[in-house]
Amino acid sequence: MVNEKKEVKIQQGAQKTKVASGGSNVKSSNYQIYKYFMENIYKEYFAFMKKAKSVYISSVDENTKPEI
């Protein structure tokens, strides 16, 4: 119950700040753009990290092969 109350307070505060910035259409469109933008960033980031990790692992394997 405590967590629910906190979430409600946070949402109310966010709505107040959004109201100051513009109308309801502006609020929802900004949120959708932000959400889409962040999804793309995370997709690119994780794809990059997979590539970087594979490159790092392959380089480590190459370095350790002579020792083995």
N, CA, C and O atoms as CSV, one atom per row, in Angstrom:
chain,resi,resn,atom,element,x,y,z
A,1,MET,N,N,0.827,-1.207,0.000
A,1,MET,CA,C,0.000,0.000,0.000
A,1,MET,C,C,0.870,1.269,0.000
A,1,MET,O,O,0.524,2.260,-0.643
A,2,VAL,N,N,1.960,1.234,0.700
A,2,VAL,CA,C,2.827,2.413,0.777
A,2,VAL,C,C,3.391,2.738,-0.603
A,2,VAL,O,O,3.451,3.903,-0.997
A,3,ASN,N,N,3.805,1.702,-1.335
A,3,ASN,CA,C,4.363,1.920,-2.665
A,3,ASN,C,C,3.321,2.528,-3.599
A,3,ASN,O,O,3.639,3.410,-4.398
A,4,GLU,N,N,2.083,2.060,-3.500
A,4,GLU,CA,C,1.018,2.595,-4.358
A,4,GLU,C,C,0.829,4.091,-4.094
A,4,GLU,O,O,0.669,4.872,-5.031
A,5,LYS,N,N,0.847,4.482,-2.838
A,5,LYS,CA,C,0.681,5.902,-2.501
A,5,LYS,C,C,1.819,6.729,-3.089
A,5,LYS,O,O,1.593,7.811,-3.630
A,6,LYS,N,N,3.034,6.220,-2.981
A,6,LYS,CA,C,4.179,6.943,-3.529
A,6,LYS,C,C,4.035,7.108,-5.033
A,6,LYS,O,O,4.297,8.182,-5.573
A,7,GLU,N,N,3.611,6.027,-5.721
A,7,GLU,CA,C,3.444,6.097,-7.175
A,7,GLU,C,C,2.405,7.149,-7.548
A,7,GLU,O,O,2.598,7.911,-8.495
A,8,VAL,N,N,1.311,7.189,-6.805
A,8,VAL,CA,C,0.259,8.170,-7.084
A,8,VAL,C,C,0.812,9.584,-6.924
A,8,VAL,O,O,0.539,10.451,-7.755
A,9,LYS,N,N,1.586,9.825,-5.867
A,9,LYS,CA,C,2.165,11.156,-5.648
A,9,LYS,C,C,3.094,11.534,-6.798
A,9,LYS,O,O,3.069,12.666,-7.280
A,10,ILE,N,N,3.904,10.588,-7.227
A,10,ILE,CA,C,4.834,10.860,-8.330
A,10,ILE,C,C,4.050,11.200,-9.590
A,10,ILE,O,O,4.393,12.144,-10.302
A,11,GLN,N,N,2.999,10.436,-9.866
A,11,GLN,CA,C,2.198,10.682,-11.065
A,11,GLN,C,C,1.534,12.058,-10.992
A,11,GLN,O,O,1.488,12.782,-11.986
A,12,GLN,N,N,1.028,12.410,-9.830
A,12,GLN,CA,C,0.392,13.719,-9.684
A,12,GLN,C,C,1.395,14.834,-9.947
A,12,GLN,O,O,1.079,15.807,-10.631
A,13,GLY,N,N,2.590,14.696,-9.412
A,13,GLY,CA,C,3.616,15.707,-9.625
A,13,GLY,C,C,3.981,15.816,-11.087
A,13,GLY,O,O,4.161,16.916,-11.611
A,14,ALA,N,N,4.094,14.661,-11.756
A,14,ALA,CA,C,4.441,14.659,-13.174
A,14,ALA,C,C,3.340,15.333,-13.981
A,14,ALA,O,O,3.619,16.103,-14.900
A,15,GLN,N,N,2.085,15.042,-13.634
A,15,GLN,CA,C,0.971,15.652,-14.357
A,15,GLN,C,C,0.978,17.170,-14.171
A,15,GLN,O,O,0.689,17.911,-15.110
A,16,LYS,N,N,1.301,17.624,-12.989
A,16,LYS,CA,C,1.345,19.071,-12.739
A,16,LYS,C,C,2.410,19.725,-13.616
A,16,LYS,O,O,2.167,20.780,-14.202
A,17,THR,N,N,3.571,19.114,-13.709
A,17,THR,CA,C,4.635,19.709,-14.516
A,17,THR,C,C,4.258,19.665,-15.995
A,17,THR,O,O,4.560,20.592,-16.746
A,18,LYS,N,N,3.599,18.584,-16.406
A,18,LYS,CA,C,3.193,18.466,-17.805
A,18,LYS,C,C,2.147,19.520,-18.149
A,18,LYS,O,O,2.179,20.098,-19.235
A,19,VAL,N,N,1.228,19.769,-17.235
A,19,VAL,CA,C,0.181,20.758,-17.483
A,19,VAL,C,C,0.815,22.130,-17.718
A,19,VAL,O,O,0.342,22.901,-18.554
A,20,ALA,N,N,1.877,22.429,-16.985
A,20,ALA,CA,C,2.546,23.718,-17.145
A,20,ALA,C,C,3.187,23.828,-18.529
A,20,ALA,O,O,3.336,24.927,-19.064
A,21,SER,N,N,3.570,22.670,-19.111
A,21,SER,CA,C,4.303,22.728,-20.381
A,21,SER,C,C,3.374,22.829,-21.586
A,21,SER,O,O,3.763,23.387,-22.611
A,22,GLY,N,N,2.147,22.298,-21.484
A,22,GLY,CA,C,1.259,22.370,-22.641
A,22,GLY,C,C,0.011,21.532,-22.479
A,22,GLY,O,O,-0.314,21.092,-21.376
A,23,GLY,N,N,-0.704,21.306,-23.607
A,23,GLY,CA,C,-1.956,20.560,-23.576
A,23,GLY,C,C,-1.744,19.064,-23.490
A,23,GLY,O,O,-0.608,18.588,-23.486
A,24,SER,N,N,-2.849,18.314,-23.421
A,24,SER,CA,C,-2.770,16.862,-23.251
A,24,SER,C,C,-2.151,16.202,-24.477
A,24,SER,O,O,-1.414,15.225,-24.345
A,25,ASN,N,N,-2.441,16.721,-25.665
A,25,ASN,CA,C,-1.856,16.145,-26.880
A,25,ASN,C,C,-0.337,16.290,-26.877
A,25,ASN,O,O,0.387,15.381,-27.282
A,26,VAL,N,N,0.123,17.429,-26.421
A,26,VAL,CA,C,1.566,17.672,-26.351
A,26,VAL,C,C,2.205,16.706,-25.365
A,26,VAL,O,O,3.276,16.157,-25.623
A,27,LYS,N,N,1.535,16.502,-24.228
A,27,LYS,CA,C,2.057,15.590,-23.205
A,27,LYS,C,C,2.252,14.197,-23.782
A,27,LYS,O,O,3.338,13.623,-23.692
A,28,SER,N,N,1.193,13.659,-24.376
A,28,SER,CA,C,1.245,12.275,-24.841
A,28,SER,C,C,2.232,12.125,-25.990
A,28,SER,O,O,2.954,11.130,-26.052
A,29,SER,N,N,2.278,13.095,-26.901
A,29,SER,CA,C,3.182,12.980,-28.048
A,29,SER,C,C,4.632,13.059,-27.587
A,29,SER,O,O,5.480,12.320,-28.087
A,30,ASN,N,N,4.929,13.955,-26.631
A,30,ASN,CA,C,6.297,14.051,-26.110
A,30,ASN,C,C,6.703,12.750,-25.447
A,30,ASN,O,O,7.834,12.291,-25.609
A,31,TYR,N,N,5.774,12.149,-24.694
A,31,TYR,CA,C,6.093,10.893,-24.015
A,31,TYR,C,C,6.343,9.796,-25.036
A,31,TYR,O,O,7.276,9.010,-24.875
A,32,GLN,N,N,5.524,9.726,-26.091
A,32,GLN,CA,C,5.697,8.683,-27.114
A,32,GLN,C,C,7.031,8.851,-27.826
A,32,GLN,O,O,7.734,7.872,-28.074
A,33,ILE,N,N,7.382,10.097,-28.158
A,33,ILE,CA,C,8.668,10.360,-28.824
A,33,ILE,C,C,9.810,9.946,-27.902
A,33,ILE,O,O,10.758,9.293,-28.337
A,34,TYR,N,N,9.717,10.327,-26.626
A,34,TYR,CA,C,10.757,9.991,-25.649
A,34,TYR,C,C,10.895,8.481,-25.511
A,34,TYR,O,O,12.003,7.946,-25.496
A,35,LYS,N,N,9.743,7.795,-25.411
A,35,LYS,CA,C,9.750,6.338,-25.247
A,35,LYS,C,C,10.395,5.677,-26.463
A,35,LYS,O,O,11.238,4.791,-26.320
A,36,TYR,N,N,9.998,6.107,-27.654
A,36,TYR,CA,C,10.539,5.533,-28.892
A,36,TYR,C,C,12.042,5.798,-28.983
A,36,TYR,O,O,12.817,4.922,-29.369
A,37,PHE,N,N,12.438,7.010,-28.625
A,37,PHE,CA,C,13.842,7.419,-28.677
A,37,PHE,C,C,14.678,6.566,-27.725
A,37,PHE,O,O,15.751,6.090,-28.094
A,38,MET,N,N,14.186,6.373,-26.499
A,38,MET,CA,C,14.925,5.589,-25.509
A,38,MET,C,C,14.998,4.125,-25.931
A,38,MET,O,O,16.027,3.480,-25.727
A,39,GLU,N,N,13.920,3.584,-26.519
A,39,GLU,CA,C,13.945,2.198,-26.989
A,39,GLU,C,C,15.032,2.031,-28.041
A,39,GLU,O,O,15.779,1.053,-28.015
A,40,ASN,N,N,15.124,2.978,-28.964
A,40,ASN,CA,C,16.154,2.891,-30.007
A,40,ASN,C,C,17.547,2.968,-29.401
A,40,ASN,O,O,18.445,2.228,-29.804
A,41,ILE,N,N,17.728,3.861,-28.434
A,41,ILE,CA,C,19.044,3.998,-27.801
A,41,ILE,C,C,19.438,2.676,-27.150
A,41,ILE,O,O,20.568,2.214,-27.307
A,42,TYR,N,N,18.501,2.068,-26.418
A,42,TYR,CA,C,18.835,0.828,-25.719
A,42,TYR,C,C,19.081,-0.307,-26.700
A,42,TYR,O,O,19.977,-1.124,-26.488
A,43,LYS,N,N,18.288,-0.368,-27.783
A,43,LYS,CA,C,18.518,-1.406,-28.796
A,43,LYS,C,C,19.908,-1.258,-29.395
A,43,LYS,O,O,20.643,-2.238,-29.512
A,44,GLU,N,N,20.271,-0.042,-29.774
A,44,GLU,CA,C,21.597,0.199,-30.353
A,44,GLU,C,C,22.688,-0.093,-29.330
A,44,GLU,O,O,23.725,-0.665,-29.666
A,45,TYR,N,N,22.452,0.300,-28.081
A,45,TYR,CA,C,23.459,0.096,-27.033
A,45,TYR,C,C,23.717,-1.390,-26.810
A,45,TYR,O,O,24.868,-1.820,-26.738
A,46,PHE,N,N,22.634,-2.183,-26.699
A,46,PHE,CA,C,22.820,-3.606,-26.441
A,46,PHE,C,C,23.424,-4.306,-27.646
A,46,PHE,O,O,24.230,-5.223,-27.486
A,47,ALA,N,N,23.049,-3.891,-28.848
A,47,ALA,CA,C,23.659,-4.472,-30.048
A,47,ALA,C,C,25.152,-4.165,-30.063
A,47,ALA,O,O,25.968,-5.033,-30.372
A,48,PHE,N,N,25.501,-2.927,-29.729
A,48,PHE,CA,C,26.909,-2.532,-29.684
A,48,PHE,C,C,27.660,-3.323,-28.615
A,48,PHE,O,O,28.784,-3.771,-28.843
A,49,MET,N,N,27.037,-3.492,-27.449
A,49,MET,CA,C,27.709,-4.218,-26.369
A,49,MET,C,C,27.925,-5.678,-26.755
A,49,MET,O,O,28.952,-6.260,-26.405
A,50,LYS,N,N,26.971,-6.280,-27.473
A,50,LYS,CA,C,27.160,-7.658,-27.934
A,50,LYS,C,C,28.363,-7.733,-28.862
A,50,LYS,O,O,29.197,-8.629,-28.729
A,51,LYS,N,N,28.458,-6.797,-29.801
A,51,LYS,CA,C,29.595,-6.781,-30.729
A,51,LYS,C,C,30.896,-6.564,-29.962
A,51,LYS,O,O,31.878,-7.275,-30.178
A,52,ALA,N,N,30.898,-5.583,-29.070
A,52,ALA,CA,C,32.115,-5.273,-28.311
A,52,ALA,C,C,32.527,-6.467,-27.464
A,52,ALA,O,O,33.713,-6.782,-27.366
A,53,LYS,N,N,31.554,-7.130,-26.855
A,53,LYS,CA,C,31.855,-8.289,-26.013
A,53,LYS,C,C,32.439,-9.418,-26.857
A,53,LYS,O,O,33.415,-10.052,-26.455
A,54,SER,N,N,31.852,-9.672,-28.019
A,54,SER,CA,C,32.355,-10.746,-28.878
A,54,SER,C,C,33.765,-10.425,-29.361
A,54,SER,O,O,34.620,-11.310,-29.412
A,55,VAL,N,N,34.012,-9.168,-29.713
A,55,VAL,CA,C,35.355,-8.766,-30.150
A,55,VAL,C,C,36.340,-8.932,-29.001
A,55,VAL,O,O,37.448,-9.433,-29.193
A,56,TYR,N,N,35.933,-8.510,-27.810
A,56,TYR,CA,C,36.817,-8.613,-26.643
A,56,TYR,C,C,37.124,-10.077,-26.335
A,56,TYR,O,O,38.276,-10.437,-26.091
A,57,ILE,N,N,36.085,-10.921,-26.348
A,57,ILE,CA,C,36.285,-12.343,-26.050
A,57,ILE,C,C,37.191,-12.975,-27.106
A,57,ILE,O,O,38.080,-13.756,-26.767
A,58,SER,N,N,36.978,-12.648,-28.377
A,58,SER,CA,C,37.805,-13.235,-29.434
A,58,SER,C,C,39.257,-12.785,-29.275
A,58,SER,O,O,40.176,-13.580,-29.475
A,59,SER,N,N,39.470,-11.511,-28.915
A,59,SER,CA,C,40.846,-11.029,-28.749
A,59,SER,C,C,41.498,-11.709,-27.549
A,59,SER,O,O,42.681,-12.046,-27.593
A,60,VAL,N,N,40.737,-11.911,-26.482
A,60,VAL,CA,C,41.281,-12.592,-25.302
A,60,VAL,C,C,41.609,-14.037,-25.660
A,60,VAL,O,O,42.651,-14.554,-25.257
A,61,ASP,N,N,40.725,-14.696,-26.418
A,61,ASP,CA,C,40.971,-16.080,-26.825
A,61,ASP,C,C,42.243,-16.162,-27.658
A,61,ASP,O,O,43.054,-17.069,-27.471
A,62,GLU,N,N,42.415,-15.232,-28.562
A,62,GLU,CA,C,43.616,-15.237,-29.408
A,62,GLU,C,C,44.873,-15.053,-28.556
A,62,GLU,O,O,45.905,-15.670,-28.816
A,63,ASN,N,N,44.774,-14.203,-27.544
A,63,ASN,CA,C,45.941,-13.949,-26.691
A,63,ASN,C,C,46.261,-15.150,-25.800
A,63,ASN,O,O,47.424,-15.400,-25.486
A,64,THR,N,N,45.234,-15.885,-25.397
A,64,THR,CA,C,45.463,-16.987,-24.454
A,64,THR,C,C,45.751,-18.307,-25.166
A,64,THR,O,O,46.240,-19.241,-24.531
A,65,LYS,N,N,45.465,-18.413,-26.451
A,65,LYS,CA,C,45.694,-19.688,-27.152
A,65,LYS,C,C,47.149,-20.147,-27.078
A,65,LYS,O,O,47.385,-21.322,-26.797
A,66,PRO,N,N,48.134,-19.285,-27.315
A,66,PRO,CA,C,49.522,-19.752,-27.239
A,66,PRO,C,C,49.886,-20.272,-25.847
A,66,PRO,O,O,50.663,-21.219,-25.725
A,67,GLU,N,N,49.328,-19.661,-24.799
A,67,GLU,CA,C,49.637,-20.102,-23.437
A,67,GLU,C,C,49.068,-21.491,-23.192
A,67,GLU,O,O,49.706,-22.320,-22.544
A,68,ILE,N,N,47.866,-21.748,-23.709
A,68,ILE,CA,C,47.223,-23.051,-23.510
A,68,ILE,C,C,47.964,-24.072,-24.359
A,68,ILE,O,O,47.607,-25.250,-24.359
